[in-house]
Amino acid sequence: MANPRLLLSRVGFFSNPGLGWCTAKRTDLSQSFLGRAHEGNFTGVIVKKHPNQQKYQRKQKHFRSLHDSWQERLADVVTPLWRLSYEEQLKVKFEAQKKILRKLESYLQVLHGVSGTAVTLHSEGLHCHLHPIIPSPMVDGYRNKSTFSVNRGPDGNPKTVGYYLGTWRDGNIICVPCSHLKNIPEKHSQVAQYYEVFLRQSSVEPCLLFHEGGHWRELTVRTNSQGHVMAIITFHPQGLSQEELCAQKVTLKDFFTQGPGAVCELTSLYFQESTMTRCSHQQSPYQLLFGEPHIFEDLLGLKIRISPDAFFQINTAGAELLYQTIGELSGVNSNTILLDICCGTGVIGLSLAQRASQVLGIELVEQAVEDARWTAAFNGVTNCEFHAGRAEKILPQLLRLQKDEMLTVAVVNPARAGLHYQVVQAIRNCRAIHTLVFVSCKPHGESMRNFIELCCPPNSAKKLLGEPFVLRQAVPVDLFPHTPHCELVLLFTR
């Protein structure tokens, strides 16, 4: 592991004397949801020491020989753990999360000027309490959203729909059909296969590189537990007239309503004209070609509305366990305000609204905020407000309006890029926030900087003036079987 002091000095910590490392008794969760979730066959397996990581990596390298099929090579990239049993996968993930937490605690010890021997250790050799990993209720075909690319396949056909192997830098990109991947549901694969059929009978070329022309681009499929299917197809207009664009939309619609694609039984079909790699609804509106404008999901007793570009956890059954875990760790009650930051469609806040005095949600994607407001109204939730915009701008404004004597619990569930530093500053400097639940799908990335800034001694140079948070508990929740990833739920208090 890299020298913690060297790393922290490079990013500008060490401006004030260290504060003493503090610990607190953890909440007894043995009779709670978390306690119940860890009963069963997995717990004993997970806490055992995993075999040497290098041995595991050598095993994986052996599997990735040149003689592997395209399908196997793609599976090794997209779902690297697919060859392991699910119990073995959980052991790999648990050890990875433990390693990340040890690294974080070593950084914080340096910042606070505390020797590792001066702190009481909990289980797994950590200062915080690390709970056993919560397994996903669904192991195969769990994704409710998949995005498929269009490019040259192994046979050279540029109208191939699938996932990429190779890199643009090396110029060896191949698009491999992915119906064999364990995390992709059959319905997603079916829609992708029929989109490929459509492309191969279309007189219009796909857009492989923007500057080389072409039009048809990626496909996104969203499904719910009721079997409803939303398909979103991206199209580069290049220099086509509105009349020509309309002709392509009619052709696409007819294929999926009256032609071979009708077997997909789409609930809705969207079309988006996009001249960029990614476009929001505000930049280029999603055009509904037929069907319902939304799909809906039942989650924790709520009916959730989902728009084409709204964030929603890709594993619905796993998301229920994740949100229950967040609810238990947060300790929200009728005397607290809940801040739901990066709230997506608002499910976390809405699911805890009955316990809280008030819920304030913040989300960048306007369509997701509209979905959250609709969901609140439909489900009769009256103590929630949802605000559209950048959290770093909206959060300080909301906090200024809150009374310091009102206890505030913050829940943050940012994208992989982590929280904007101004959001961290606002949370850190708000005296009313005593509890913070941080959900990260990539805790070893930019979120690590967030953790350090939340927990480091006061630092006037970084405008981190409030009392530091202390990491109390960590709960890994597996939402991504067959991949190395999982959600890590961290409880910070002060």
N, C-alpha and C positions, 0 to 999 in steps of 0.2 A: 504494500500500500504506500502511496506517495506520502512524503513528510507533511503532516497536517499543518504545522506551523509555517512551512514554506509556502504552501498553497494559500493559506489564509492571509499571509502578509502580502501576497501578490494581488489579492482582490480588495485590499484596503482596510482590513480589520486591524485590531490592536491600536485603537486611538485612546482608550480609557483603561484604567485599572480593571482587572477581572473581578467579577462578582463571584461569591461562593456558589459552588454547585449545590442545588437544592433538590430534594426528593420528597415525595409524598406518598402516602398509602394509596394504593389503587382502589378503585371502586370494585366491590365484590360482584362479579358478573356470573358467578357459578350457577345461580338460579335464573339468570336472565336469558334472553334469546341467544347471546353469544355462548353462554354456557351450554345451552341445549344444542346449538349448532355443532359444537365440537364433540358431542357424544357419538359413539359409533366406531366403525372400523378404521377410519382415517387417522385418528389422533395419534395412536401408538406408532403408526408408520411414519407420520410426518416428523415427529420430534427426534427420530433416530438420526444419527450423523450420516449424511449422504456420502457415497463413495467419492474418492478423490476426483476433483473437477477435471484435472488434466486427463485422467483415464477416460472420463465421459467424452471429452472433446476428441480424443484419439479415436474413440469408437465411432463418433459422428463422422470424422474425416474419412474413416474407412468406408462408411456407407456411401459417401459422395464420390464414388469413382466415376471415371469417364464412361463406364459401361452402364451406369444407371440410365433408365429411361427419362425422357423429358418430364414425365409426370412425377417420377421419384425426385428428380432434381428440383422441380418446383415445390414439391411438398417439403423438402429439406430446407428451402428458403422461407416459405410462407408459414409453415407449421413445423419448426425444427424438432419438436418433441414427439412427433406423431408415431415414431417407432417404439416409444416407451409406453408401458402401461400407465393408466391414469394415476395410480398410487405413486409410481416412480416420478411422474411429472410433478406431482405436488411436492415431493421431497426436493426436487431441483429448485422449484420456485421458493419454497420456504427457506432453504439455505441462501438463496440469492438475496431475499429480503433481509435476512439476518445480517448478511455481510454489509448491505447498504446501511443498516441501522448502526452497526459497529463503527463504520466510517464516519457517520454523522456524529456519533457520540465522542469519537476521538477528536474531531474538529472542535466540538463545543467545550471539551475539557481544556484544550489549549487556550481557547478564547477566555474561559473563566479562570484560568490559572489554577486548575485543580488536578491533582495527581489521580491517575486511574485507581490507585489503591485506597484513595480516601473516600470512595463512593460505594454505597451499598449496591450490590448487584442483585438483579432479579433472575428469573430463569433465562436460559440460553446465553448467559454471560453478558447481559445487557443491563443498563441502568433503568430503562423503561421496561414495562411488561409487554412482551411479545406473545400474543395469543397464537394458538395453532391456526393454520390456514383454513379458511372456509371453502370447501369444494363447490364447484359449479353443479347445480342440480341436473344440468344438461351438458353432456360431454361432446356429442357429435351434432353437426348441423345446427348449431346454436345461434348463428349470426342472423339478426333481423335486418341487416343492411350490408350490401356488398356492392363494390364498384369495380366494373370490368373495363379494361382498356381495349383498344383496337390497334393492331399493328401486324407486322409480318409474323406468321407462324413458323413452326419448324419446317414446313414444306415450302416456305417462301411466299405463301398467299398473304397479301397485305390486308385482306378482309377477315382476319382471325380475331376472335373475341376471347379474352382470357386475362391472365396475369403475366407480368413481365419477369423474365429472367435476363440477367446481364445488367450492364450499366450504359447510360448514354455517353459517359466519358470514354469508355472503351469501345463504343460503337458496336456492341455485340448484343443489342436488345433483341429478344425473341419473345413473342406473345404466345403463351402456352394455354390451351383450354384447361379449365380447372375444376371440372365436375367431380374429380376424384378427391379433392381436398376434404379433409374430415370436418372442417369447421363450416363448410358451405352447405346450406340446405338444398334439397333437390329442386325446389321451386325456383330458387335463384339460378341454379345451373340450367334449368329448362328455359327460362327467359333469355339467358345469355346465348344458349344454343340457337334459339329462334331469331334472336337479333343477328347472329352470324348468318343464318339462312337469308334473312332480309338483305343484309349488306351484299351478299354474293349474287343476289338477283337484281340489285339496284344498279342503275346506270351511272350513279354518282359515286365518285371515289372517296375513300376515307381520308381524313386529315391526319397524316402521320407526323409531319412537321409543319408548323404554321406557315413558314415561308415557302414551302413547296406546294401549297394549295391543298385541295381536297376539303371534304366537308364533314362526313360522319365521324363522330368521336365517341367518347365513353358512354357506358350504360351504368346507371345506378338502380338497384332493386331494393325496395323496402317492403317488409312483410310484418304482419302481426300474428298473434297467437290464434286468431280466428281464421287465418288462411287468406286474408285480403292481401292484394299485391299492388304496389305502386311502382311503376317503371318511369325513369327519368332519362331521356336521351339528349346528349349534348351535340350541337351541330355548329360548325364554323361557317358563317354566312359567306365569307370571302367577298366576292363582288356580285352575288346573286341579287336580282331584283325581288321586290316583295311578291310579285306574281310567281316567280320561280320558287321562292321559299314556301309559299302556300301550296304549290304543287307537291313539294317534298313532304310537307306535313300531312297532306291528304293521303299520299302513298303509304306513309308510315302508319297512319291511323287505320287505313283499310287493311293493311297486312295483319294488324293485331286485333281487328274486330271481325273481319270477314275472310281473311286469308289464312294461311297456315299458322300464323301466330295466335289465332283465336283460341287454340288449345291451352294457352297460358292463362286464360281467364283473368286478365288484368282487371283490377278494380279501378285503376286510373292510369292514364298515360300522359306524361308531361314532356314538353319539348323546350329546350333552352338554347337560344342563339348565344354563342360565347366566342369572343376573340381572345380570351385569356385562358390560362391553365385552369383557374378557378374563378367563377363569378357568383356573387351573391344574388339573391332575388332583387335587391335594390339596384345592383349594377346591370343586370339583365334578367327581367322577370321570367319566372317559369310560366309557360303557356300550357294550359290544360287542354289536351286534344280530345279527350273523352273521359267519362267516368266521374268519380267523386273527387273533390278537391283535397280531401284528407283521408288518412286512415286513423284508426283509434286503437288504443291498447288499454286493457284492464290491468291495473297495477295497484296493489295495496288498498283495494276498495275504491279506487278512483278510476274514472274514465278519462284517459289522456288523449288529447288531440295531437297528431303529428303531421307537420307540413313537410314539403320536399327537402328543405335544407335545415330543418330543426335538429338540434343535437338530442339524441336519445341513446342510452346505453345499448350496445349491440347485442347483449345477452339479457333478454327480458327476465328469465327465471333467476339468473344470477343477480340482476339489478335489484330484485326484491330483497334478497339477502343483504346486498350492499346497503340499501337504504334503511333496512331495519338495524343494521350495525351502526350506521351513522346516528340514527335516532337514539339508540341506547347510550352511545358514547357522549352525545351532546348534552344530555341531562336537561333538555328543554322542559320548562314548566310554565305555568300561567303567569309567572312573574318575570318572564324573559322576553326579549325581542330576538327573533331569529333573522340573521342576515344570511341570505342564500346567494353567494357570489359566484358568477359564472353558472347560472342556474339552469341554462338550457330551457326545456319546456316546463320547468318549475316543479318537478316531481318531488325533490327533497323537501322543499319548503311546504308544498301542499300536503305531503304525507305527515308532516309534523305540525300543521296549522292548528289542529285541535288541542295540542298541548301548549302552544305558545300564546303569548299576549298578542303579538303581531309578527307577521312575516314580511320581510322586504327583500325582493329578488332583483338581481341585476344580470342582464344578459346582452351580449353584443348583437346577436341575430334578431332582427325585428320580428320575423315570422315566428320564431320560437317564443318571443314575449307575447305575441298575439295568441299563440296556442296556450300559453300559461294562463293568460287572462280568461280565455274561453273555458279552459278546464276548471278554473276557480269558480266561475259563474255557473257552469253546468252542474258542478258538484256541490253548490251551495256554500262554498268557502268564502267568507266575507272579511276575514282579517288579513288578507294578502294583498300586497302591492307589488307590481312588477314594472321595472324601469328598463328601457332599451337604451343601450349606449356602452361606451367603454367604462369598465369598472373603475379605472384610475381617475376618471373625471366625476362619475356619479357618486362613488362611495364616500369621498370626503364631504360632499354636499349633504348626503343623508346623515352622516355621523354628526355633523354640526347641528342638525335639527333634533337629535336625540338628547334626552336628559341623562347626565352622567350617573344619576342615582338608579337609573333603570338598567338592570343587568342585561348584557347583550351577548348572545352566542353567535359566533360566525362559523359558517360552513363554506368551504371553498372547494370547488371541483374544476380546476382549470384544465386547459388543453395541455399537451405535452410540453409546450414552451414555458409552462409555469405562470406565476403571477407577475404582472407588471410591478416594477419596484415601487411605484407610487401607491399601489394597492397595499403592498407590504407595509409601507410607511403609515398609511391611514389606519390599518389594523393595529399596528404596533403602538401608535400614538393615541389611540382611543382608550381612555381609562376604563370605560364601561365594559369593554370586551375582556371577560375573564376566561372564556373558554373558546377554543378554536379547534374545529375538526377539519383537517386537510386531507383531501382525497387525491391521490396521485397515481396515474398509470405508468409514470416514468420517474420514480423518486431519485434515480441516480443521475438524472439530467439536470435541467435548469431549476427544477423544484428543490434540489439540494441547496442551491444558493438562497432560495426563499426560506427554507428551514433554518439556515444559519442566521439570516437576517432577523428572523422572528425570535431567535433564542440567544443571540449574542448580547454582551453587555451594552448599555446605552452608548450610542456613537453619534455625537453631534455632527461630525463631518458627513455622515450618511443620513442625517435627520431621523435617526432611530432613537427617540427620546424616552419612550415609555418603558415600563418595566419589561424585562425579557420574559418570554414564555418558556415553559419547561415541558419537554416531551414526557408524557406519562404512560401512554399505552399505544400499541400498534397492532392492527389486525389486517393480515393479508386476506383478500377475498378474490378467488379465482373466477374471473369473467371470460378468460381466454384460453380454454383448454387447447392443447397441442402446440401452443406458442410459449415462449419464455415469460410472457407478460402476466401480470395480475394487478389488481387495484390494491394499493396500500392505504389503509385508513389510519391516520395519526391523530391522537388526542393531545392537544397542548393546553395547559392551563397556566394561570399566574395569579 
